[in-house]
Amino acid sequence: MATKFDRSGFDVGPEDIVRLQKIFDRICYENRLSRRDARASRLAKVLMDELRGGNLDEVSLMERGRWFCASAKLGAPGNQRPTL
């Protein structure tokens, strides 16, 4: 069963935005994503959701973003795993 977090009392401060921007830029660079790419928009949402869910650890946020990009590449046309 999925756990829902209560995000109503969590404010995202300027230092959090700076941290997320740094992580976002790094992951986009590593994956050669344009900031205007739809995948980059989804990455930004994933990172914001993680932060609002209580994940404040920079390393953990970076790994979550990398995992998202890796899984998005597997689902891209032409990159699916072969079925056996």
C-alpha positions, 0 to 999 in steps of 0.5 A, a space after each residue: 500500500 502506498 503511503 501519502 505524505 501530508 505536504 500541507 505544512 511544508 514550505 519550500 525555501 530559497 535554499 531548497 530551490 537552489 539545491 534542486 536547481 543544482 541537482 536538476 542541472 547536473 542530471 540534465 547535463 549527465 543525460 543530455 536533456 534540454 531544459 525544454 524537453 518533456 522528460 526534463 519537466 517530468 524530472 523537475 516534478 519528480 524532484 519537487 515531489 521528493 522534496 515535498 515528501 520530506 527527502 532533503 538529502 542531496 545525494 538521495 535526490 541526485 540518485 532518485 533523479 538519475 534513477 528516473 532518467 534511467 527508467 525513462 530511457 528504458 521506456 523510450 521507443 527503441 529502448 525497450 527490453 526484449 521480451 523472452 
